[in-house]
Amino acid sequence: MRSVTYSMGVSLDGYIVGPDGNFDWTTPDEDVFRFWIDEIRQVGVHLLGRRLYETMLYWETADEDPTLDDAAREWTALWKPLPKVVFSTTLSEVQGNARLASGSVAEEIERLRAAPGEGDIAIGGATLAAEAAEAGLIDEYQAIVHPVLVGGGIPFFPRRERRVDLELVETRTFSSKFIYLRYRVAR
């Protein structure tokens, strides 16, 4: 069965976006960006909320930018063809290899798990992850911890989530002082 992974950059105090809506502190350095490139290779489909989808739209046409470096071109080549499911009550259409969700997060995950396909089911965005977590559908949590305190905003871990016991699977420290944490849900 395909694994469901929630993965985001997070401030040391636990937020994916600061109180001002800013997340410029999540810009990865070269080592972290290379890590994300390697991680996206394991993904078979990506579930996104509207805000993250709109943020990631840049990558649908980034390869047209002649100033793009090799790593960004590699990311774009992986991201563009990746199937994406967008959850939104306000969008009427999406671009690229994306489709609007036709059901709830739980329904979409169950449908994707039942369908043939390879690669993990990735979830990006705290609101969307909260819905999946409430239904007990997240198998792994992955975070790149950024060395910044933002003091509030959108938390990585949804406040309404029930207690979930986790097992540490992997850690990695990058030379830039970013830390990767990967936990599997204890079953």
C-alpha positions in Angstrom: 0.0 0.0 0.0 1.2 3.5 -0.8 2.5 5.5 2.1 1.2 8.9 2.9 3.8 11.5 3.9 3.4 15.0 5.2 6.5 17.0 4.5 7.2 20.7 4.9 9.9 23.2 5.9 9.3 24.4 9.5 10.7 27.1 11.8 12.3 25.9 15.0 9.2 27.1 16.9 7.0 25.0 14.7 5.5 27.1 12.0 5.4 26.7 8.2 4.4 30.3 7.6 5.1 33.3 9.9 2.4 35.5 11.5 2.8 38.0 8.6 2.1 35.3 6.0 5.8 35.3 5.1 7.8 32.1 4.5 10.9 33.5 2.8 13.0 31.9 5.5 12.1 28.5 4.0 14.2 29.2 0.9 16.6 26.2 0.9 20.3 26.4 0.4 22.0 24.2 -2.2 22.3 21.1 0.0 18.7 21.2 1.2 17.4 21.9 -2.4 19.3 18.8 -3.6 17.7 16.8 -0.8 14.2 17.9 -1.8 15.1 16.9 -5.4 16.0 13.5 -4.3 12.9 13.2 -2.1 10.5 14.2 -4.9 11.7 11.2 -6.9 10.0 9.0 -4.4 6.6 10.7 -4.8 3.9 9.3 -7.1 1.3 11.9 -6.5 1.2 15.2 -4.5 -1.8 16.5 -2.6 -1.9 20.3 -2.2 -4.1 22.8 -0.7 -4.9 25.9 -2.7 -2.3 28.2 -1.1 0.6 25.7 -1.6 -0.7 25.0 -5.1 -0.6 28.7 -6.0 2.9 29.0 -4.5 4.1 26.0 -6.5 2.6 27.3 -9.8 5.9 29.0 -10.5 7.5 25.6 -11.2 5.0 24.9 -14.0 6.8 27.4 -16.2 10.1 27.9 -14.5 12.0 25.9 -17.2 11.3 28.9 -19.5 13.6 31.1 -17.4 17.0 31.2 -19.1 18.7 32.1 -15.8 17.5 28.9 -14.0 20.4 26.9 -12.6 20.9 23.2 -13.2 19.3 22.1 -9.8 16.2 24.2 -10.4 15.9 22.8 -13.9 16.2 19.3 -12.5 13.5 20.1 -9.9 11.2 21.5 -12.6 11.7 18.4 -14.8 10.5 16.2 -11.8 7.7 18.5 -10.6 5.9 19.4 -13.8 5.0 15.8 -14.8 4.2 14.7 -11.2 0.4 14.2 -10.8 -1.1 16.6 -8.4 -4.5 16.8 -6.6 -5.5 20.2 -5.5 -8.1 20.8 -2.7 -9.9 24.1 -3.1 -13.3 25.5 -2.6 -12.5 28.6 -4.6 -10.6 27.4 -7.7 -12.5 26.3 -10.7 -9.6 25.1 -12.7 -5.9 24.1 -12.2 -2.9 24.1 -14.5 -0.3 21.5 -15.5 -0.5 17.9 -14.5 -3.0 18.7 -11.7 -6.7 18.1 -11.1 -9.1 19.4 -8.6 -10.1 16.9 -5.9 -13.4 15.4 -6.4 -13.9 14.2 -2.8 -12.6 14.7 0.7 -8.9 14.2 1.6 -9.8 10.8 3.1 -11.7 9.8 -0.1 -8.9 10.9 -2.3 -6.2 9.1 -0.3 -8.3 5.9 -0.2 -8.9 6.1 -4.0 -5.2 6.7 -4.6 -4.1 3.8 -2.4 -6.5 1.5 -4.2 -5.4 2.5 -7.7 -2.3 1.0 -9.3 0.6 3.3 -9.0 4.1 3.7 -7.6 5.6 6.2 -5.3 4.4 7.8 -2.1 1.4 10.0 -1.7 2.8 13.3 -0.5 0.8 16.0 1.3 1.9 19.6 1.4 0.2 22.2 3.5 -0.8 22.2 7.2 -4.6 22.5 6.7 -4.8 19.6 4.3 -2.4 17.5 6.5 -4.7 18.3 9.5 -7.6 16.7 7.7 -5.6 13.6 6.8 -4.1 13.4 10.3 -7.6 13.5 11.9 -8.6 10.6 9.8 -5.4 8.7 10.8 -4.1 8.6 7.2 -0.6 10.0 7.6 2.1 7.3 7.8 5.1 9.6 8.0 6.0 13.1 9.1 9.0 14.8 7.5 10.3 18.2 8.4 13.3 20.3 7.4 13.8 22.5 10.5 15.0 26.0 9.7 17.1 27.9 12.1 14.6 30.7 12.7 11.9 31.6 15.3 9.0 33.3 13.7 6.7 33.7 16.8 3.5 32.5 15.3 1.6 31.8 12.1 0.5 28.5 10.6 1.7 25.6 12.7 3.3 22.5 11.1 1.4 20.3 13.5 -2.3 21.0 13.4 -3.7 22.0 16.8 -6.7 19.7 16.5 -4.7 16.6 15.9 -5.1 13.8 18.3 -2.1 12.2 20.1 0.0 10.3 17.7 3.0 8.3 18.8 5.9 8.4 16.4 9.1 6.4 15.8 12.2 8.2 14.6 13.3 6.9 11.3 16.0 9.3 10.1 17.8 12.5 11.0 20.2 14.5 8.9 22.0 17.7 9.6 23.0 19.9 6.7 26.1 22.0 6.7 23.9 25.1 6.7 22.4 24.1 10.1 19.1 22.8 8.7 17.9 19.6 10.3 15.9 16.9 8.6 13.6 14.8 10.8 11.6 11.8 9.6 9.2 10.0 11.8 6.9 7.1 11.1 3.6 6.8 12.9 3.8 4.0 15.4 1.0 1.5 14.7 
